[in-house]
Amino acid sequence: MITGAQLRDSIISGANNISNFMETVNELNVFPVPDGDTGTNMSMTINASLAELAKLPEDCTVEQASSVAASALLRGARGNSGVILSLLFRGFSKKLQGKSEADSEDLYNSLRKGVDSAYKAVMKPTEGTMLTVARVAAEKAEAVYKEKTPLELWEYICEVARETLKETPELLPVLKMAGVVDSGGQGLVYIFEGMLEVFKGGSIVELAEIGGDMAAEGKGVFSEEVSPETENCYCTEFLVMKTPEKPGDAEKLRAYLETHGDSVVVVDDESLIKCHVHTGDPGRILSKALEHGYLTKLKIENMLEQYLARQTEGKQAQGAKAPKSGSAEFPYAMADPSREYGFVAVCSGEGLEALFKDLGVDRIVSGGQTMNPSTDDILSAIQSIPAKNVIVLANNKNIIMASELACKLADRKAAVLSAYTIPQGISAMLAFDPASPLSENLIAMNAAAENVVTGSVTYAARDSDFDGKELHEGEMLGMSGGKLLVTEHDAGKAALKLTGRTLKRRRRA
């Protein structure tokens, strides 16, 4: 039998394992461009559960462990892979309701339910992905679970998952062309293998130095020494991802952090620099860090706010409480029946934020291509707008599923537009008519977004081979509609060629 404590520890172990192999999973992404990579999203999603799992006692039940994990993953889900992962655990928890321990049949039923939940949530499931890895593992487990112990069954599930992962290039041509297995499937295998270590002997996979504590959302540093007089009250953590143009200098960055804060931790690695600092001005710190590469896994916590909350803990009067928004940045607001519409947009940068606000957007969630916000980030923004109807512009295809999940969790009517890029989001806002009902606005705004063709110029984050093209790290890539159209060594030339080819494709269409 699997106890609640074992299940609790196994999820922590799985989270540590995916965190340790986060960059390995990221490098499997088909397009070798800097983005909200699969490994990062899966790691941050499952790590959102660690703080709550750590609070569970040794005598917790499997129902409690799975329920706590599922709830945290649901709100912490980032990117499409993170949402699918959260749905697997959500379905998993539903089959463990009322259970104190889990046997082989419970494990099989839980995995089967998780797979069903994930497939139902995806409009057009694609085989050759993490969905396939989970489904085949569940299907094959059905034939053997009655004759295996829980440990033997999970060993078998891991074995089937690994074998199915190897077959993903045969199921999905784009993987075969790139010469990789599915990144989400690989991430899921790492999580399953991390869980297996606990089931085998009770030992939790240790967190490696790089990508460790900073992957654990909810495990931020809290200083007991903080007080209202503390100047450096913002605990600031982030990863600096090195690029060919900005190879990063860890020692220079460390020196800057030490002159503008305290409790400095800087760990240099081949591809990234992990940073932690307590500072009074996080913006200044992040601006300097951008000189050394692009930023990801940003986390800023106000330790003074934490201190004051602890001081007043237990002193609040009893009574009805408004639903928690989950974010101090977006305080909860009741929907006002007299206000028809509100808008949330996901974007990054002061210029785009100002543009969307000028177009009538109420809340900006910071994020985009290189950092996908969590479901809870989007949910908090939705529930901070005192409107009956809230429309969300994800502005990135990898943020759509998290946005849809947030809309389902919201306590008011909310809908996501099919705006996959910033230009599409802008076009959608221009088509909004405050006098029209929600259904008509959604049709008009989606039509406006779908009528926009977007091109983007980025760089290859690593050497790779895609669709018969040999790509080299640092090479400029011109992309449109998910297609690689241009490779160049100069950004300006890439932009000109991309514009011409995009227009030609548009005219042919």
Secondary structure, DSSP 8 states (H G I E B T S, - for coil): -B-HHHHHHHHHHHHHHHHHTHHHHHTT-SS-S-SS-HHHHHHHHHHTTHHHHHTS-TT--HHHHHHHHHHHHHHH-BHHHHHHHHHHHHHHHHTTTT-SSB-HHHHHHHHHHHHHHHHHH-SS--TTSHHHHHHHHHHHHHTTGGGS-HHHHHHHHHHHHHHHHHHHHHH-HHHHHHT---HHHHHHHHHHHHHHHHHHHS------STTSGGG-TT-----TT--TT-S--EEEEEEEE--SS----HHHHHHHHHHS-EEEEEEE-SSEEEEEEEES-HHHHHHHHGGGSEEEEEEEEEHHHHHHHHHHTT-S--S------S-SSS------TT--EEEEEEE-SHHHHHHHHHTT--EEEE--SS---BHHHHHHHHTTS--SEEEEE--SGGGHHHHHHHHHHSSSEEEE----SHHHHHHHHHT--TTS-HHHHHHHHHHHHHT---EEEEE-SS-EEETTEEE-TT-EEEEETTEEEEEESSHHHHHHHHHHHHHHHHHH-
